[in-house]
């Protein structure tokens, strides 16, 4: 089932980027998709970590939440940068991740880094060292809201 999902995704991506739907180009897209899927199967990259299709239903709620967090943080960082006194209070903190899979841990670490004003600076097992531009950003991470969201997205308890 994963190979079919990957083929559909790659072919849709091909069509979206192409913008031309002649028989020759569509055939080239089908052939390219087949070659890529074959290569992924041969490399054994179609596993739950490489192509996690079971996460697809949960992306409907997680991605909009993440975009809202990114926009909110970007607005906060913009206000800090434009403030004449530049009220920053950089700090490092360690947060513990409750995710059970490598994909879940990577999603959490990347979600932290995607949010302006914070960056995952180090990973030690399930403990992330995070640099925050302001102390409030670190406190927000330490409260565990993002960790709970990513754990719910991962679907493991």
Buried (B, 14 or more C-beta within 10 A) or exposed (E): EBEEBBBEBBBEEBBEEEEEEEEEBBEEBEEEBEEBBEEBEEEEEBEEEEBBBEBEEBEEEBEEBBEEBBEEBEEBBEEBEEEEEEEBEEBEBEBEBBBBBEBBBBBBBEBBBBBBBBBBEEBEEBEBBBBBBBEEBBEBBBEBEBBEBBBBBBBEE
